Amino acid sequence: MAERPYKLVASFFTLSGAGFAEEPRFSFRDRCRAAAAAGFTGIGIHADDLPRIHAAGLDTAGMQTVLADAGLRVVEIEFLGGWALDPNPDELEKTVTRIEAVANAFGGRHVSTGEFRGDALLDLDAAAARLDTLAARLHSRGLQLAVEAFPWSVLAGPDTVRQLLQRARSRNLGQLIDVWHFYNNGGDPDSLTGPIAAVQLNDGPRVHQDFLAHARAARMLPGEGDLDVVGLVRAVLRVGFVGPWCVEVNTPQFRALPVDEAAHCAATAACTVLAAAEAPHR
């Protein structure tokens, strides 16, 4: 098992071996084994994956044993959407219930939160009120809501999430700074402010159109693209965030790797940029 100087988290899609909305290619057991061997201390679980893992024959107690044997903890839970615009109450309740099921079984630190839709105008005050309600409900599980801005969605732009959080009152809310989304949303590290609840390390090209397609196929290993990953890490350190550091990578070439190789490459690349940014060791 590799010993890494930083607290690294393998986000769900990094070791799934599959694209978005696709069933993972690798089992939960294999993902955990590979993550631990590569030096990750935590993993992410997608709430939609829990019933698939159970259906494959590994129940909650078995998953808990796998995590304990690997020395891993669940840090990130995916994904809380469907709240920023007028929500479908039944669908939103199903989403929150699935997230609660993961948290009840395994704990967790934060829930990646956002909105995929971009087909309507955003009422920031109404969205902030709904976000407060969700934050209060999930606070009882010890969870933070980490809100990220997708550049194709109603939360697009460098300031929208920050304006949303300024209207909210819950203390367990913050930004999720995903390197690819940050830069392709027009973000500037020099103007970054908190609160920051989570960081996802990756890289990629600068793009100006077809954001959704690029986001799902061009988020590369940190340090392998055109984005200033080190500069953004330095910015989040300046704001006061010191980890844990999630890694979310999802190119077709990366997904095709064996899970052990994918985990090793992701952890090594993350450590390289964190060291370059002089991030404090754990």
N, C-alpha and C positions, 0 to 999 in steps of 0.2 A: 504494500500500500504506500503510495507516494505521500510525503509530508509536504504540504504547501504552507507558505508563510501568511496566507490570507484565508479568510472565511469565504469559500466559494460555494455557490449554489448552482446546480444544473437545472435551469428552467425546463419545464415539461417538454417543450418542442425540441430542445437541444439533443435529447437522447431518445426521442420517440422513433427516429428513423423513418418518419413519415411527414407528409405535408399537413397543413391546416385542414381540419375537419376530416382527416383520414385516421383510420385505426392505427395505433402504434405498431411498428414492425417488430419491436423488441418487447419482451415481457417485463413486467414490473421487477421481477427478481433480477433479470439481467441488467436492467437500467441501474438498479441500486448497486449491484456488484461492480459494474463498470465505473460508476460515479465514485464509489469509495476507493477503488484501486487507483483512480486518477488523482485523488486528493481532495475531492469535494467533501464538504461537511454537511451539506444540505441539498435537498432536491425540491422540485416543484411538482405538484400534482394538478392535473386538470380535473375539475369536478365531474365532467362528462366521462372521464376514464375510469372512475371508481366502479360503476356497475359492470364495465367490460372486464375489469380485473377479477371481480367476483364471479362473473359468468365463466371466466377461464379456469376457475377452480381454486382461486386463492382468496380466502375470506379475510375479514378485517383483522382477526387475530393473527392469521398467517402473514399479512402485510406488516403488522407491528413487529413480528419476529424478524422478518427480513430487514426492516429498518434498523432494529436493535443490533442484529448480527453484523450489519454493515457499518454501524456507528454513525448513521445518518439521522437527520431530523427533517421533517417537512417544514419548509420555510415559506414557500410561495404557493398560493392556490390560484388557479386560473378558472374562470374569468367572469367578472361581474359586469355585464352589459345590459342594455335595454332599459335604462333608467333616465337618461339625459333628456330624451324627448318624451312625449306622452306615452307612458308605458302600457304594455298589455299586462294587466295585473296578474293574470294566471301564469303567464310565462315568466314574469319577474319573480313571482313566488317560487316557482319551480327552480329557477336558477339559484336563488338565495338558499333554499332548502338543500340543494345539492352541495353548495359550499359549506353550509353548516354541518352536513354529514361528514365531509372530509375533516373539518376542524374538530368535530366531536371525537373522531376516531384517532386523529394523528396530531392535533394541535395545528400550529402554523403561526407565522409572523405577519404576513401581509397578503392581501388579495389584489391581484392585478385587476384594475377597474377602468372602464372606458366606454366608448360608444362607437359602434361600427357605422351607424346610419349617418348620412350626410344630406338627406333629401328634405330637410325642413329647417326652419329658423329656430335657433336655440334661445329659450327664455332662461337666462342665467339664474335669476332669482328662483324660479320654479325648480330648475335642475338642482340648485344648491339645497333647496328644502328637501327634495327627494333623497339626495346624497346624505344629508344629515340623518334622515330616518334610517337609511341603510347602515350608516356608520354606527349609530346608537345600537341597532340590533346586533351587529357583529362585534361590537366592543365587548359584549358579554363573553365572547369566545377569545378575547385577547388579541383580536385582529386589527391591523391597520388597513385602511383602504388606500391603495397606491394608484393614483389616477394618471393615465397616460393619454397623450394627445395624438391620435392618428391623423396624418395630414389629409386624408380624404373625408374625414368625419366632421360632425358639427363641433367637435372640440379642436379642430385644426387651428394652427397658428401658434406663434411663440408665447402668447399671453393669455389664451382663452382659459386654460386650466388654472392658471394663477388667479385670474379674475373670478373664476368659479369658487376656488377655495377661499378667497377673501370674503365671499358672501356666506360661506358655510360656517358653522359654529363648533362642530365636533372637533375634538383634539386628536382623534385617531385618523386623521386625513392628511395626505401629503401627495406630492407629485411622484410619479414613476418616471424616471429619466432613462429612457431607452435611447442609446446613442444614435441609432439610425433614425428613429422618429424625431428626436430632438433636432438634428441638423436638417433633415428634410422638411421640417416644419418651419424652418427659418430661425431656429434658436441660435443665440449668441452666448457662448460661455461667460463672457465678461459681464453680461447682464443677468446671469442666473441668480435667483434668490430662492429661499426655502418657502415652506417646509418641503423636504424631500423624504419620502417614505421608503423608496426603493430605487435601485439602479440596475439596469440590464445592459451588460457589455456586449457589443457586437461592432460591426463596421459595414462598409459598403460604398457604393457610388453615390454621388449627388444626383438626384433625379428631380424632374420638374413636371412630370405627368405620369399617369398610370401608377399612382402611389401604391394602391392596394396590391397590384400584381408584383411590383418590386419588393414590397415589404414581406411578401410570402415566399419570395424566391431569391432575394439578393442581400439578405442580412448575413454578412460574412463573419469569419473569426475576427476578433478585435486585433487591429494591427495589419490586416490584409486588404483594407479598402482605402478609400480616398478621404475618410473623415478623421478629424483630429481627436481621436479617442483619448489620448494622453491629456490634451488640453481640457477636455470635458471632465475627466476624472479629477484633475487639479481644481476645477471649478466647483465640483460637488464637495470636495474636501474643504475648500475655502468656506462653503456654506455651512459645513459642520457634519456632513455625512461621512462615516468612516466604515461602512459595510453593514451587513454582508454584501458580497458582490455576486449578483446573478449573471449568468451567461446565457444569452438566447441567440442561437445561430440556426439558420434554416435554409441554406442553399440546397438545390438538388444534389450537388456533388457531395456536400457534407452529409446529407441524409443517407446517401448510399454507402457510407463507410460502415465497417463493423462497429458495434457499439463501444467496444473497448478503445478503439482508435479514436472515435469521435470524442469520447470523454477525455482521453489524454490530450488531444489537440486543443480542445476547448479550455481545459484547465491551464495548460502551458501558455497559450496565447493570452489568457486573462492575467496570469501572473507577470508576463512580460510587460504589458502596458501598465499594470499597477506599480511594478517596480520602477518603470520609467517616470511615472508620476509621483514617485516617492510616497506612495500610500503607506500608512503605518501598518506594521505587522500585527497579526492577531495576538 
